[in-house]
Amino acid sequence: DLPVNAVTKVTLFDVDYCVVNRGEQEPLALEDKCPHRLAALSEGRLTAQGYVQCAYHGWSFDASGACKSVPQRQGDASTALCATAVPCRVEQGLLWLFPGADAENAKPPPRVPEMDDAAFKWSTAVRDLPIDYSILIENILDPDHGLFAHQAPPFDLYTATRDAPQTVTLAETSPGFFSLSSAVAATPKLAKTKEKPGVVKDTTLVGATIGGALNITGALTGISTFRPPCTIATGRRDGNGETKFQACFWITPTGVGRTRFMSAAVGRLPFSVPRWV
């Protein structure tokens, strides 16, 4: 989604950044304001030397934020004001920013193991939503809405009842970092199946009819894991921890009441399904 060697504006926590996808090179990220007159650097361009050039007066900055050129000044520009650089990196097709973090001490972002497996392919979706980050996190981690809001039988595999309770585990992954996981037997609970003349099986929810079979085979566990600040992975796993499909989400707070929703359907498939599908 990020064009190569072009400046792009992104927003996190109501702060604007200018980012550059530099292809095979490490990405570049600066706070989106030129220190000269506070013009948006994302309105500028990338020079042949790989510097971000402000569109207002042409001041240019490298990946560290150091000013490399002031066209109105002859000679060395090192004494000019610096832009504010932000540590960034690309992991599993996502460009991550570390606002306020020291590049040397920034923790690596959480990974989805299946995305490192060549047998898995994924297709992605990105939407900007006028919804607060906390509400969207809660929504994705709440499977009980799926049967009713989405009319989708597979959500029933992640619901919990008195007879099939959900186990929630909080684990510290490293000092100051944690993950939250839920696990439940991946079997139909709120829905029930019944036979119909001429139909092998359908799924009926009390008060609503939902088409399609659940296709449950084997003893599987529905597991959802939230790794703050933004990564959620959910799917069914067998007794060996193996899965054929994971629904993955990166819920990014762009500002108060605004969130960027990024998702990937990660499956053991021969090819990636085009996004338009």
Accessible surface in RSA format (square Angstrom, percent):
REM  Atomic radii and reference values for relative SASA: ProtOr
REM  Chains: A
REM  Algorithm: Lee & Richards
REM  Probe-radius: 1.40
REM  Slices: 20
REM RES _ NUM      All-atoms   Total-Side   Main-Chain    Non-polar    All polar
REM                ABS   REL    ABS   REL    ABS   REL    ABS   REL    ABS   REL
RES ASP A   1   145.71 102.1  66.76  66.4  78.95 186.7  45.48 107.0 100.22 100.0
RES LEU A   2    49.31  27.5  37.68  27.0  11.63  29.2  38.18  26.8  11.13  29.9
RES PRO A   3    74.35  54.2  60.87  55.5  13.48  49.0  73.60  60.8   0.75   4.7
RES VAL A   4    87.08  57.3  65.98  59.7  21.10  50.8  65.98  57.3  21.10  57.2
RES ASN A   5    84.05  58.0  67.73  65.5  16.32  39.3  16.46  39.6  67.59  65.3
RES ALA A   6    34.98  32.2  30.91  47.7   4.06   9.2  34.72  48.9   0.25   0.7
RES VAL A   7    27.03  17.8   9.34   8.5  17.69  42.6   9.34   8.1  17.69  48.0
RES THR A   8    34.87  24.8  30.70  31.1   4.17   9.9  32.40  43.5   2.47   3.7
RES LYS A   9   114.38  55.8  92.26  56.6  22.12  52.7  41.80  37.6  72.58  77.3
RES VAL A  10    27.20  17.9  24.00  21.7   3.20   7.7  27.20  23.6   0.00   0.0
RES THR A  11    26.78  19.0  20.97  21.3   5.81  13.8   9.08  12.2  17.70  26.8
RES LEU A  12    25.14  14.0  24.51  17.5   0.62   1.6  24.51  17.2   0.62   1.7
RES PHE A  13   129.51  64.8 114.68  71.0  14.84  38.6 118.46  71.8  11.05  31.6
RES ASP A  14    77.79  54.5  50.26  50.0  27.52  65.1  26.73  62.9  51.05  50.9
RES VAL A  15    63.74  41.9  60.83  55.1   2.91   7.0  63.74  55.4   0.00   0.0
RES ASP A  16    53.59  37.5  46.38  46.2   7.21  17.0   7.60  17.9  45.99  45.9
RES TYR A  17    10.29   4.8  10.29   5.9   0.00   0.0   0.65   0.5   9.64  11.9
RES CYS A  18     0.00   0.0   0.00   0.0   0.00   0.0   0.00   0.0   0.00   0.0
RES VAL A  19     1.24   0.8   1.10   1.0   0.14   0.3   1.10   1.0   0.14   0.4
RES VAL A  20     0.13   0.1   0.00   0.0   0.13   0.3   0.13   0.1   0.00   0.0
RES ASN A  21    34.57  23.8  33.57  32.4   1.00   2.4   2.41   5.8  32.15  31.1
RES ARG A  22    43.06  18.1  36.91  18.8   6.15  14.7   3.10   4.2  39.96  24.2
RES GLY A  23    41.11  50.7   0.00   N/A  41.11  50.7  19.63  53.9  21.48  48.1
RES GLU A  24   183.28 105.2 146.63 110.9  36.65  87.3  68.94 133.4 114.33  93.3
RES GLN A  25   119.16  66.6 105.61  77.2  13.55  32.3  38.66  82.3  80.49  61.0
RES GLU A  26   117.90  67.7 112.60  85.2   5.30  12.6  56.76 109.8  61.14  49.9
RES PRO A  27    11.42   8.3   3.93   3.6   7.49  27.2   4.06   3.4   7.36  45.7
RES LEU A  28     1.67   0.9   0.00   0.0   1.67   4.2   1.67   1.2   0.00   0.0
RES ALA A  29     1.86   1.7   0.00   0.0   1.86   4.2   0.00   0.0   1.86   4.9
RES LEU A  30     0.00   0.0   0.00   0.0   0.00   0.0   0.00   0.0   0.00   0.0
RES GLU A  31    41.70  23.9  41.70  31.6   0.00   0.0   1.61   3.1  40.09  32.7
RES ASP A  32    15.13  10.6   2.27   2.3  12.86  30.4   0.71   1.7  14.42  14.4
RES LYS A  33   100.15  48.9  98.08  60.2   2.08   4.9  44.08  39.7  56.07  59.7
RES CYS A  34     1.70   1.3   1.70   1.9   0.00   0.0   0.21   0.5   1.49   1.6
RES PRO A  35    28.86  21.0  12.77  11.6  16.09  58.5  18.93  15.6   9.94  61.8
RES HIS A  36    65.26  35.7  46.40  32.3  18.86  48.2  22.59  23.3  42.66  49.6
RES ARG A  37   158.16  66.4 133.41  68.0  24.74  58.9  21.89  29.9 136.27  82.6
RES LEU A  38   123.74  68.9 104.13  74.5  19.62  49.3 104.18  73.2  19.57  52.7
RES ALA A  39    26.49  24.4  16.53  25.5   9.96  22.7  26.49  37.3   0.00   0.0
RES ALA A  40    36.94  34.0  27.79  42.9   9.15  20.8  28.47  40.1   8.47  22.4
RES LEU A  41     0.00   0.0   0.00   0.0   0.00   0.0   0.00   0.0   0.00   0.0
RES SER A  42    15.97  13.5   2.28   3.0  13.69  31.5   1.12   2.4  14.85  20.8
RES GLU A  43   129.61  74.4 108.62  82.2  20.99  50.0  34.75  67.2  94.86  77.4
RES GLY A  44    14.60  18.0   0.00   N/A  14.60  18.0   0.03   0.1  14.57  32.6
RES ARG A  45   119.43  50.1 115.57  58.9   3.85   9.2  53.61  73.3  65.82  39.9
RES LEU A  46    38.62  21.5  11.87   8.5  26.75  67.2  11.87   8.3  26.75  72.0
RES THR A  47    29.44  20.9  15.67  15.9  13.77  32.8  23.56  31.6   5.88   8.9
RES ALA A  48   114.44 105.2  62.47  96.4  51.97 118.2  76.10 107.2  38.33 101.5
RES GLN A  49   129.45  72.4  96.89  70.8  32.56  77.5  43.34  92.2  86.11  65.3
RES GLY A  50    18.86  23.3   0.00   N/A  18.86  23.3  16.26  44.6   2.60   5.8
RES TYR A  51    55.19  25.8  55.19  31.4   0.00   0.0  24.93  18.7  30.26  37.3
RES VAL A  52     0.00   0.0   0.00   0.0   0.00   0.0   0.00   0.0   0.00   0.0
RES GLN A  53    41.16  23.0  41.16  30.1   0.00   0.0   0.29   0.6  40.87  31.0
RES CYS A  54     2.82   2.1   2.45   2.7   0.37   0.9   0.26   0.7   2.56   2.8
RES ALA A  55    48.29  44.4  21.40  33.0  26.88  61.2  21.76  30.6  26.53  70.3
RES TYR A  56   134.51  62.8 107.87  61.4  26.64  69.3  67.85  51.0  66.66  82.2
RES HIS A  57    62.45  34.1  53.87  37.4   8.58  21.9  35.17  36.2  27.28  31.7
RES GLY A  58    11.66  14.4   0.00   N/A  11.66  14.4   9.90  27.2   1.77   4.0
RES TRP A  59    25.93  10.4  25.93  12.6   0.00   0.0  23.60  12.6   2.34   3.8
RES SER A  60     2.89   2.4   2.89   3.9   0.00   0.0   0.94   2.0   1.95   2.7
RES PHE A  61     0.00   0.0   0.00   0.0   0.00   0.0   0.00   0.0   0.00   0.0
RES ASP A  62    30.30  21.2  30.15  30.0   0.15   0.4  12.10  28.5  18.20  18.2
RES ALA A  63    42.03  38.6  29.76  45.9  12.27  27.9  30.00  42.3  12.03  31.9
RES SER A  64    80.91  68.4  52.89  70.6  28.02  64.5  52.01 110.8  28.90  40.5
RES GLY A  65     0.00   0.0   0.00   N/A   0.00   0.0   0.00   0.0   0.00   0.0
RES ALA A  66    33.57  30.9  32.22  49.7   1.35   3.1  33.03  46.5   0.54   1.4
RES CYS A  67     6.55   5.0   0.40   0.4   6.15  14.4   0.40   1.0   6.15   6.6
RES LYS A  68    95.49  46.6  68.93  42.3  26.57  63.3  20.37  18.3  75.12  80.0
RES SER A  69    43.45  36.7  40.12  53.5   3.33   7.7  21.91  46.7  21.54  30.2
RES VAL A  70    12.08   7.9   7.59   6.9   4.49  10.8   7.59   6.6   4.49  12.2
RES PRO A  71    79.92  58.2  41.86  38.2  38.06 138.3  52.55  43.4  27.37 170.1
RES GLN A  72   126.49  70.7  84.47  61.7  42.02 100.0  72.02 153.3  54.47  41.3
RES ARG A  73    99.72  41.9  86.35  44.0  13.38  31.8  36.47  49.8  63.26  38.3
RES GLN A  74   179.69 100.5 153.41 112.1  26.28  62.6  61.26 130.4 118.43  89.8
RES GLY A  75    71.93  88.7   0.00   N/A  71.93  88.7  41.85 114.8  30.08  67.4
RES ASP A  76   104.95  73.5  79.66  79.3  25.29  59.8  46.42 109.3  58.53  58.4
RES ALA A  77     6.14   5.6   2.69   4.2   3.45   7.9   2.69   3.8   3.45   9.1
RES SER A  78    75.58  63.9  49.03  65.4  26.54  61.1  42.89  91.3  32.69  45.8
RES THR A  79   118.56  84.3  84.74  85.9  33.82  80.6  79.49 106.8  39.07  59.1
RES ALA A  80    10.79   9.9   0.00   0.0  10.79  24.5   4.42   6.2   6.37  16.9
RES LEU A  81   108.65  60.5 104.70  74.9   3.94   9.9 107.67  75.6   0.98   2.6
RES CYS A  82    77.68  58.8  58.28  65.0  19.39  45.6  20.49  51.9  57.19  61.7
RES ALA A  83     8.18   7.5   0.00   0.0   8.18  18.6   1.68   2.4   6.49  17.2
RES THR A  84    68.78  48.9  62.43  63.3   6.34  15.1  36.94  49.6  31.83  48.1
RES ALA A  85    38.84  35.7  18.40  28.4  20.44  46.5  18.46  26.0  20.38  54.0
RES VAL A  86    11.44   7.5   4.75   4.3   6.69  16.1   6.49   5.6   4.95  13.4
RES PRO A  87    28.66  20.9  17.58  16.0  11.08  40.3  27.93  23.1   0.73   4.5
RES CYS A  88    24.87  18.8   4.56   5.1  20.30  47.7   0.16   0.4  24.71  26.6
RES ARG A  89    76.20  32.0  76.20  38.8   0.00   0.0  17.62  24.1  58.58  35.5
RES VAL A  90    78.61  51.7  56.87  51.5  21.74  52.4  56.87  49.4  21.74  59.0
RES GLU A  91    30.77  17.7  28.26  21.4   2.50   6.0   6.07  11.7  24.69  20.2
RES GLN A  92    27.05  15.1   6.60   4.8  20.45  48.7  13.57  28.9  13.47  10.2
RES GLY A  93    69.97  86.3   0.00   N/A  69.97  86.3  31.34  86.0  38.63  86.5
RES LEU A  94    29.47  16.4  28.10  20.1   1.37   3.4  29.47  20.7   0.00   0.0
RES LEU A  95    44.01  24.5  12.95   9.3  31.05  78.1  12.95   9.1  31.05  83.6
RES TRP A  96    33.74  13.5  30.75  14.9   2.99   7.0  33.02  17.6   0.72   1.2
RES LEU A  97    24.40  13.6   5.62   4.0  18.78  47.2   5.62   4.0  18.78  50.5
RES PHE A  98    29.94  15.0  25.86  16.0   4.08  10.6  29.94  18.1   0.00   0.0
RES PRO A  99    60.13  43.8  37.91  34.6  22.22  80.8  39.02  32.2  21.10 131.2
RES GLY A 100    91.47 112.8   0.00   N/A  91.47 112.8  46.59 127.8  44.88 100.5
RES ALA A 101    37.27  34.3  19.71  30.4  17.57  40.0  27.86  39.2   9.42  25.0
RES ASP A 102    79.63  55.8  64.35  64.0  15.28  36.1  35.06  82.5  44.57  44.5
RES ALA A 103    69.54  63.9  46.29  71.4  23.25  52.9  46.98  66.2  22.56  59.8
RES GLU A 104   155.98  89.5 124.51  94.2  31.47  74.9  48.48  93.8 107.50  87.8
RES ASN A 105   111.59  77.0  90.21  87.2  21.38  51.5  32.74  78.8  78.85  76.2
RES ALA A 106    23.84  21.9   4.44   6.8  19.41  44.1   9.81  13.8  14.04  37.2
RES LYS A 107    90.99  44.4  85.22  52.3   5.76  13.7  46.23  41.6  44.76  47.7
RES PRO A 108    91.66  66.8  77.81  70.9  13.85  50.3  77.81  64.2  13.85  86.1
RES PRO A 109    10.74   7.8   1.16   1.1   9.58  34.8   5.69   4.7   5.05  31.4
RES PRO A 110    33.84  24.7  18.19  16.6  15.66  56.9  29.11  24.0   4.73  29.4
RES ARG A 111    91.56  38.4  86.61  44.2   4.94  11.8  51.83  70.8  39.73  24.1
RES VAL A 112     1.57   1.0   1.50   1.4   0.07   0.2   1.57   1.4   0.00   0.0
RES PRO A 113    89.36  65.1  78.52  71.6  10.84  39.4  83.41  68.9   5.95  37.0
RES GLU A 114    18.15  10.4  16.16  12.2   1.99   4.7   6.49  12.6  11.66   9.5
RES MET A 115    14.28   7.4   2.76   1.8  11.52  27.4   2.76   2.3  11.52  15.3
RES ASP A 116    86.55  60.6  49.67  49.4  36.88  87.2  33.91  79.8  52.64  52.5
RES ASP A 117    60.20  42.2  51.57  51.3   8.64  20.4  18.74  44.1  41.47  41.4
RES ALA A 118    91.20  83.9  69.40 107.1  21.80  49.6  81.92 115.4   9.28  24.6
RES ALA A 119    40.34  37.1  26.02  40.2  14.32  32.6  36.60  51.5   3.74   9.9
RES PHE A 120     7.68   3.8   3.80   2.4   3.88  10.1   3.80   2.3   3.88  11.1
RES LYS A 121    63.16  30.8  62.16  38.1   1.00   2.4  47.82  43.0  15.34  16.3
RES TRP A 122    75.90  30.5  65.41  31.7  10.49  24.6  50.97  27.2  24.93  40.4
RES SER A 123    27.31  23.1  18.66  24.9   8.65  19.9   9.24  19.7  18.07  25.3
RES THR A 124    51.75  36.8  44.65  45.3   7.11  16.9  34.37  46.2  17.38  26.3
RES ALA A 125    38.65  35.5  37.84  58.4   0.80   1.8  38.33  54.0   0.32   0.8
RES VAL A 126    57.37  37.8  33.26  30.1  24.12  58.1  33.26  28.9  24.12  65.4
RES ARG A 127   148.88  62.5 143.04  72.9   5.84  13.9  43.45  59.4 105.43  63.9
RES ASP A 128    92.33  64.7  63.82  63.5  28.51  67.4  35.40  83.3  56.92  56.8
RES LEU A 129    26.99  15.0  23.12  16.5   3.88   9.8  24.89  17.5   2.10   5.7
RES PRO A 130   117.92  85.9  93.69  85.4  24.23  88.1  95.15  78.6  22.77 141.5
RES ILE A 131    61.08  34.8  57.13  42.6   3.95   9.5  61.08  44.0   0.00   0.0
RES ASP A 132    52.08  36.5  49.03  48.8   3.05   7.2  15.42  36.3  36.66  36.6
RES TYR A 133    55.40  25.9  55.29  31.5   0.12   0.3  45.70  34.3   9.70  12.0
RES SER A 134    65.09  55.0  57.68  77.0   7.41  17.1  44.43  94.6  20.66  28.9
RES ILE A 135   102.44  58.3 100.91  75.2   1.53   3.7 102.10  73.5   0.34   0.9
RES LEU A 136    12.20   6.8  12.09   8.6   0.12   0.3  12.20   8.6   0.00   0.0
RES ILE A 137    15.21   8.7  15.21  11.3   0.00   0.0  15.21  11.0   0.00   0.0
RES GLU A 138   122.18  70.1 116.28  88.0   5.90  14.1  37.98  73.5  84.20  68.7
RES ASN A 139    61.09  42.1  56.49  54.6   4.59  11.1  14.75  35.5  46.33  44.8
RES ILE A 140    34.43  19.6  11.06   8.2  23.37  56.3  14.88  10.7  19.55  53.0
RES LEU A 141    52.75  29.4  31.94  22.9  20.81  52.3  33.69  23.7  19.06  51.3
RES ASP A 142    56.02  39.2  53.13  52.9   2.89   6.8  15.51  36.5  40.51  40.4
RES PRO A 143    24.67  18.0  23.04  21.0   1.63   5.9  24.67  20.4   0.00   0.0
RES ASP A 144    66.84  46.8  63.66  63.4   3.19   7.5  21.62  50.9  45.23  45.1
RES HIS A 145    38.81  21.2  30.90  21.5   7.91  20.2  36.45  37.6   2.36   2.7
RES GLY A 146     0.00   0.0   0.00   N/A   0.00   0.0   0.00   0.0   0.00   0.0
RES LEU A 147     0.04   0.0   0.04   0.0   0.00   0.0   0.04   0.0   0.00   0.0
RES PHE A 148   113.85  57.0  97.54  60.4  16.31  42.4  98.44  59.7  15.41  44.1
RES ALA A 149    74.82  68.8  34.38  53.1  40.44  92.0  45.71  64.4  29.11  77.1
RES HIS A 150   107.42  58.7  81.32  56.5  26.10  66.8  55.67  57.4  51.76  60.2
RES GLN A 151    80.02  44.7  68.10  49.8  11.93  28.4  45.79  97.5  34.24  26.0
RES ALA A 152    24.60  22.6  23.82  36.8   0.78   1.8  24.60  34.6   0.00   0.0
RES PRO A 153    13.25   9.7  13.25  12.1   0.00   0.0  13.25  10.9   0.00   0.0
RES PRO A 154    77.35  56.4  76.79  70.0   0.56   2.0  77.35  63.9   0.00   0.0
RES PHE A 155    63.96  32.0  62.22  38.5   1.74   4.5  63.79  38.7   0.17   0.5
RES ASP A 156     0.00   0.0   0.00   0.0   0.00   0.0   0.00   0.0   0.00   0.0
RES LEU A 157     4.60   2.6   4.60   3.3   0.00   0.0   4.60   3.2   0.00   0.0
RES TYR A 158    40.19  18.8  39.59  22.5   0.60   1.6  28.10  21.1  12.10  14.9
RES THR A 159     0.50   0.4   0.05   0.1   0.45   1.1   0.50   0.7   0.00   0.0
RES ALA A 160    38.09  35.0  20.75  32.0  17.34  39.5  20.95  29.5  17.14  45.4
RES THR A 161    45.21  32.2  30.78  31.2  14.43  34.4  38.10  51.2   7.12  10.8
RES ARG A 162   228.64  96.0 195.53  99.7  33.11  78.8  82.68 113.0 145.96  88.5
RES ASP A 163   137.49  96.3 104.40 103.9  33.09  78.3  34.84  82.0 102.65 102.4
RES ALA A 164    19.20  17.7  13.85  21.4   5.35  12.2  19.20  27.0   0.00   0.0
RES PRO A 165    92.57  67.5  81.15  74.0  11.43  41.5  83.25  68.7   9.32  57.9
RES GLN A 166    68.09  38.1  42.40  31.0  25.69  61.2   6.85  14.6  61.24  46.4
RES THR A 167    86.23  61.3  81.06  82.2   5.17  12.3  52.35  70.3  33.88  51.2
RES VAL A 168    88.66  58.3  58.88  53.3  29.78  71.8  58.88  51.2  29.78  80.8
RES THR A 169    73.99  52.6  70.17  71.1   3.82   9.1  53.01  71.2  20.98  31.7
RES LEU A 170   121.94  67.9  92.57  66.2  29.37  73.8  92.57  65.0  29.37  79.0
RES ALA A 171    45.39  41.7  39.76  61.4   5.62  12.8  45.39  63.9   0.00   0.0
RES GLU A 172   129.96  74.6  95.05  71.9  34.91  83.1  30.82  59.6  99.14  80.9
RES THR A 173    83.86  59.6  47.78  48.4  36.08  86.0  46.25  62.1  37.61  56.9
RES SER A 174    36.19  30.6  28.78  38.4   7.41  17.1  30.21  64.3   5.99   8.4
RES PRO A 175   111.44  81.2  99.79  91.0  11.65  42.4 103.00  85.0   8.44  52.5
RES GLY A 176    73.11  90.2   0.00   N/A  73.11  90.2  40.71 111.7  32.40  72.6
RES PHE A 177    84.75  42.4  81.64  50.6   3.11   8.1  84.22  51.1   0.53   1.5
RES PHE A 178    92.53  46.3  86.92  53.8   5.61  14.6  86.92  52.7   5.61  16.0
RES SER A 179    12.41  10.5  12.25  16.3   0.16   0.4   1.64   3.5  10.77  15.1
RES LEU A 180    60.87  33.9  59.08  42.3   1.79   4.5  59.08  41.5   1.79   4.8
RES SER A 181    29.17  24.6  27.62  36.9   1.54   3.6  18.36  39.1  10.81  15.1
RES SER A 182    22.40  18.9  21.22  28.3   1.17   2.7  11.94  25.4  10.46  14.7
RES ALA A 183    32.85  30.2  30.32  46.8   2.53   5.8  30.77  43.3   2.08   5.5
RES VAL A 184     6.63   4.4   2.17   2.0   4.45  10.7   6.60   5.7   0.02   0.1
RES ALA A 185    50.27  46.2  40.25  62.1  10.03  22.8  43.73  61.6   6.55  17.3
RES ALA A 186     0.73   0.7   0.00   0.0   0.73   1.7   0.00   0.0   0.73   1.9
RES THR A 187    59.86  42.6  59.86  60.7   0.00   0.0  49.94  67.1   9.93  15.0
RES PRO A 188    48.65  35.5  29.66  27.0  18.99  69.0  29.66  24.5  18.99 118.0
RES LYS A 189    37.04  18.1   5.68   3.5  31.36  74.7  11.99  10.8  25.05  26.7
RES LEU A 190    64.70  36.0  48.52  34.7  16.18  40.7  52.02  36.5  12.67  34.1
RES ALA A 191     8.45   7.8   0.26   0.4   8.19  18.6   0.38   0.5   8.07  21.4
RES LYS A 192   118.90  58.0 113.39  69.6   5.51  13.1  67.80  61.0  51.10  54.4
RES THR A 193    66.27  47.1  42.55  43.1  23.72  56.5  12.17  16.3  54.10  81.8
RES LYS A 194    95.73  46.7  87.08  53.4   8.66  20.6  49.58  44.6  46.15  49.2
RES GLU A 195   134.37  77.1 110.93  83.9  23.43  55.8  66.42 128.5  67.95  55.5
RES LYS A 196    85.19  41.6  77.67  47.7   7.53  17.9  41.13  37.0  44.07  46.9
RES PRO A 197   137.42 100.2 107.90  98.4  29.53 107.3 120.21  99.3  17.21 107.0
RES GLY A 198    91.89 113.3   0.00   N/A  91.89 113.3  46.14 126.6  45.75 102.5
RES VAL A 199    70.88  46.6  61.22  55.4   9.67  23.3  64.88  56.4   6.00  16.3
RES VAL A 200   136.20  89.6 124.16 112.4  12.05  29.0 131.12 113.9   5.08  13.8
RES LYS A 201    83.33  40.7  69.79  42.8  13.54  32.2  28.73  25.9  54.59  58.2
RES ASP A 202    16.91  11.8  16.45  16.4   0.47   1.1  13.39  31.5   3.53   3.5
RES THR A 203     0.03   0.0   0.03   0.0   0.00   0.0   0.00   0.0   0.03   0.0
RES THR A 204    18.68  13.3  18.68  18.9   0.00   0.0  18.12  24.3   0.56   0.8
RES LEU A 205     6.26   3.5   4.86   3.5   1.40   3.5   4.88   3.4   1.38   3.7
RES VAL A 206   115.16  75.8  98.06  88.8  17.11  41.2 103.27  89.7  11.90  32.3
RES GLY A 207    85.59 105.6   0.00   N/A  85.59 105.6  43.09 118.2  42.50  95.2
RES ALA A 208    32.01  29.4  20.20  31.2  11.81  26.9  29.72  41.9   2.28   6.1
RES THR A 209    96.52  68.6  70.14  71.1  26.37  62.8  41.49  55.7  55.02  83.2
RES ILE A 210     7.47   4.3   4.61   3.4   2.86   6.9   7.32   5.3   0.16   0.4
RES GLY A 211    61.76  76.2   0.00   N/A  61.76  76.2  37.73 103.5  24.03  53.8
RES GLY A 212    46.45  57.3   0.00   N/A  46.45  57.3  36.43 100.0  10.03  22.5
RES ALA A 213    60.66  55.8  30.99  47.8  29.67  67.5  30.99  43.6  29.67  78.6
RES LEU A 214    14.52   8.1   2.83   2.0  11.68  29.4   4.16   2.9  10.35  27.9
RES ASN A 215   112.05  77.3 100.12  96.8  11.93  28.7  28.17  67.8  83.88  81.1
RES ILE A 216    48.54  27.6  23.73  17.7  24.80  59.8  23.73  17.1  24.80  67.3
RES THR A 217    97.33  69.2  88.46  89.7   8.87  21.1  65.10  87.4  32.23  48.7
RES GLY A 218    65.15  80.3   0.00   N/A  65.15  80.3  40.80 112.0  24.35  54.5
RES ALA A 219   100.94  92.8  69.17 106.8  31.76  72.3  80.63 113.5  20.31  53.8
RES LEU A 220    41.47  23.1  33.08  23.7   8.39  21.1  33.47  23.5   8.00  21.5
RES THR A 221    49.93  35.5  49.93  50.6   0.00   0.0  17.46  23.4  32.47  49.1
RES GLY A 222     2.06   2.5   0.00   N/A   2.06   2.5   0.00   0.0   2.06   4.6
RES ILE A 223    48.96  27.9  46.79  34.9   2.18   5.2  46.79  33.7   2.17   5.9
RES SER A 224    17.42  14.7  16.09  21.5   1.33   3.1   3.34   7.1  14.09  19.7
RES THR A 225    29.30  20.8  28.86  29.3   0.44   1.0  18.07  24.3  11.23  17.0
RES PHE A 226    21.65  10.8  21.65  13.4   0.00   0.0  21.65  13.1   0.00   0.0
RES ARG A 227    52.00  21.8  52.00  26.5   0.00   0.0  21.40  29.2  30.60  18.5
RES PRO A 228    35.63  26.0  25.13  22.9  10.50  38.2  25.44  21.0  10.18  63.3
RES PRO A 229    76.48  55.7  75.10  68.5   1.38   5.0  76.34  63.0   0.14   0.9
RES CYS A 230    11.09   8.4  11.07  12.3   0.03   0.1   1.32   3.4   9.77  10.5
RES THR A 231     0.30   0.2   0.30   0.3   0.00   0.0   0.25   0.3   0.05   0.1
RES ILE A 232     0.60   0.3   0.59   0.4   0.01   0.0   0.60   0.4   0.00   0.0
RES ALA A 233    10.41   9.6   8.37  12.9   2.04   4.6   8.37  11.8   2.04   5.4
RES THR A 234    26.34  18.7  25.37  25.7   0.97   2.3  22.22  29.9   4.11   6.2
RES GLY A 235     2.20   2.7   0.00   N/A   2.20   2.7   2.05   5.6   0.16   0.3
RES ARG A 236    76.12  32.0  68.58  35.0   7.54  18.0   4.77   6.5  71.35  43.2
RES ARG A 237    45.77  19.2  45.18  23.0   0.60   1.4  12.03  16.4  33.74  20.5
RES ASP A 238    55.05  38.6  45.09  44.9   9.96  23.6  20.85  49.1  34.20  34.1
RES GLY A 239    84.09 103.7   0.00   N/A  84.09 103.7  44.73 122.8  39.36  88.1
RES ASN A 240   131.46  90.7 100.61  97.2  30.85  74.3  22.69  54.6 108.78 105.1
RES GLY A 241    35.27  43.5   0.00   N/A  35.27  43.5  24.62  67.6  10.65  23.9
RES GLU A 242   100.18  57.5  96.05  72.7   4.13   9.8  34.65  67.0  65.53  53.5
RES THR A 243     8.24   5.9   1.16   1.2   7.08  16.9   4.88   6.6   3.36   5.1
RES LYS A 244   164.45  80.2 157.73  96.8   6.72  16.0 100.91  90.8  63.54  67.7
RES PHE A 245   101.91  51.0  98.77  61.2   3.14   8.2  98.77  59.9   3.14   9.0
RES GLN A 246     3.90   2.2   3.90   2.9   0.00   0.0   0.00   0.0   3.90   3.0
RES ALA A 247    24.90  22.9  24.62  38.0   0.28   0.6  24.90  35.1   0.00   0.0
RES CYS A 248     0.41   0.3   0.00   0.0   0.41   1.0   0.00   0.0   0.41   0.4
RES PHE A 249    34.49  17.3  34.49  21.4   0.00   0.0  34.49  20.9   0.00   0.0
RES TRP A 250     9.30   3.7   9.30   4.5   0.00   0.0   7.63   4.1   1.67   2.7
RES ILE A 251     0.00   0.0   0.00   0.0   0.00   0.0   0.00   0.0   0.00   0.0
RES THR A 252    21.43  15.2  21.43  21.7   0.00   0.0  18.51  24.9   2.93   4.4
RES PRO A 253    13.81  10.1  13.81  12.6   0.00   0.0  13.81  11.4   0.00   0.0
RES THR A 254    12.00   8.5  12.00  12.2   0.00   0.0   8.67  11.6   3.33   5.0
RES GLY A 255     7.80   9.6   0.00   N/A   7.80   9.6   3.76  10.3   4.03   9.0
RES VAL A 256   134.45  88.5 114.60 103.7  19.85  47.8 118.96 103.4  15.49  42.0
RES GLY A 257    27.63  34.1   0.00   N/A  27.63  34.1  21.99  60.3   5.64  12.6
RES ARG A 258   102.84  43.2 102.84  52.4   0.00   0.0  51.22  70.0  51.62  31.3
RES THR A 259     0.71   0.5   0.00   0.0   0.71   1.7   0.19   0.3   0.52   0.8
RES ARG A 260    71.20  29.9  71.20  36.3   0.00   0.0   9.47  12.9  61.73  37.4
RES PHE A 261    35.03  17.5  35.03  21.7   0.00   0.0  35.03  21.2   0.00   0.0
RES MET A 262    40.99  21.2  40.99  27.1   0.00   0.0  23.25  19.8  17.74  23.5
RES SER A 263    19.34  16.3  17.36  23.2   1.98   4.6   5.33  11.4  14.01  19.6
RES ALA A 264     3.12   2.9   0.64   1.0   2.48   5.6   1.96   2.8   1.15   3.1
RES ALA A 265    42.14  38.7  35.14  54.2   6.99  15.9  36.35  51.2   5.79  15.3
RES VAL A 266     0.00   0.0   0.00   0.0   0.00   0.0   0.00   0.0   0.00   0.0
RES GLY A 267     2.26   2.8   0.00   N/A   2.26   2.8   1.98   5.4   0.28   0.6
RES ARG A 268   113.92  47.8  92.11  47.0  21.81  51.9  44.12  60.3  69.80  42.3
RES LEU A 269    77.63  43.2  71.65  51.3   5.98  15.0  74.63  52.4   3.00   8.1
RES PRO A 270   111.87  81.5  80.06  73.0  31.81 115.6  91.67  75.7  20.20 125.6
RES PHE A 271   128.76  64.4 125.75  77.9   3.01   7.8 128.17  77.7   0.60   1.7
RES SER A 272    54.86  46.4  41.17  54.9  13.69  31.5  26.14  55.7  28.72  40.2
RES VAL A 273    53.36  35.1  50.04  45.3   3.32   8.0  50.04  43.5   3.32   9.0
RES PRO A 274    61.72  45.0  48.37  44.1  13.35  48.5  59.78  49.4   1.94  12.1
RES ARG A 275   122.64  51.5  95.80  48.8  26.83  63.9  61.32  83.8  61.32  37.2
RES TRP A 276   215.24  86.4 177.36  85.8  37.88  88.9 172.74  92.1  42.50  68.9
RES VAL A 277   113.05  74.4  58.73  53.2  54.33 130.9  75.36  65.5  37.70 102.2
END  Absolute sums over single chains surface
CHAIN  1 A    15709.5      11963.7       3745.9       9186.1       6523.4
END  Absolute sums over all chains
TOTAL         15709.5      11963.7       3745.9       9186.1       6523.4
